[in-house]
Amino acid sequence: MRATLIILVFCLAGCASQSHIATLSESRYHELLMAANGFDGNVGTLPEPILRLNPIEVYHDYGNLVIVLYRNSHEDRGYYFYPFSSSESPVGKGKEWSFKLIKRAASTDPGALYEYRRKL
């Protein structure tokens, strides 16, 4: 019984550590949305709200911004910012990508923020 409990604890800890995606408060969500919208990528310095996430990589996917927070040999995960000015919607990107909308965008938001998973 005790061995089963120990194994269960290790399995749960392993599953929990796979996510590596921070849950965003309302204020952090809004800060990240604005920082992603204003990030030009050529500057070399990440805006503070993105930097606080400790990203592995930040890059542009057409007009969208990808913030990679976790990567292993099979997949990477993180946040995907889709500005409404972009013509490249994350919907239909291909079967290796999956997206989960974090929050329905308000009319004043510059875009939408998704949690993404990409199979490598």
N, C-alpha and C positions, 0 to 999 in steps of 0.2 A: 504494500500500500504506500509506504513512504517513498519507495523507488519510483512508483508511478507518479506521485505528486511532484517529485523532483524533475522527472522527465517532462511533465506537463508545464512546469514553471519555465524550463529552458525553451520549450517549444513556443510558449506565449511570448517570452522575451525576444526570441528570434523573429517571430512574426511582427511584433511591434517595431523592431528595429529596421524592418524592411521599408517602412514608409518614408522616413526622413523628410517628410513634408510638413512644415509648420502650419498649425491652424492659425488663421489670421483673425485678429479682433477687427471690429468695424473701423477703428481709426487706422490700424496698420494696413488693412485692405485698401482704404482710400489713399494712404500715403504711397503704397506700392503702385497703385493704378496711376497716380499722377507722376511718380518717378519714372515708370516704364514709358509713359506717354512722352515725357520730356527727354528721355535718354537718346542721344544721337549715335552712340556707339563708337564714334571716332575720337571722342575726347580722351579716352584712356582711363578715366576715373569713374567708378560706378557711383551713382547717387546713393546717399546714405540708406534709404529704405531697402534698396536692393543689396547693398553691402552687408547690412545686418543679417541677411539670410544666409551668409557664408556660401555663396554659389560656387559650384565647381567650374561652371562656364556660363557666360552670357553671350548670346549671339542673335543676329537678326535672321529670321526666316521670311524672306521677301520683306514686306513692310511690318511684320510682326516681331515681337521680342520673345525669345526663349530664355528662361532662367533655369538652368540645370542645377538641381539640388542633390541628386542621388544618381549614381551610375555604377553598374556592374557589367559583367561581360554579356548580359542578356538584354538589359533595358536601361533607360534613363528616365527620370521623373523630375517634375518641378512645376513651374508656373509658365503659362503661355499667355502673353498679352496680345490681344487682337484689337488694334485701334480701328475705330469705325471709318477712318479715312483710308484704310487698307482695302485693296481689291482681292486679297488672298485670304479667304475665310478658312478657319481651321476645319470646318465641316467638309468631309470628303477628301482629306489629305492622303488617305491610304490606310490599308488595314494594319500597318505597323504603328500607327498613331491612335490613341484614344484620349478623349477629352471629357472633363466634367466641369461644367460651369460652376464657379464658386458662388456667385450671387448674380441675380438678374440686374443688369445695368440700369441705372437711373438715367433720365433724359439728359442730365447735366454731365454724365460720365463721358470721358473721351474714348472709351472702349470697354471691352469685356475681358475679364481675367478668368482663366481656366487652370485647373490642375490637369497636367498631361502625363501620359505614359507613352514611351516610344520603345518598341522592340528593336533591338540592334541586330 
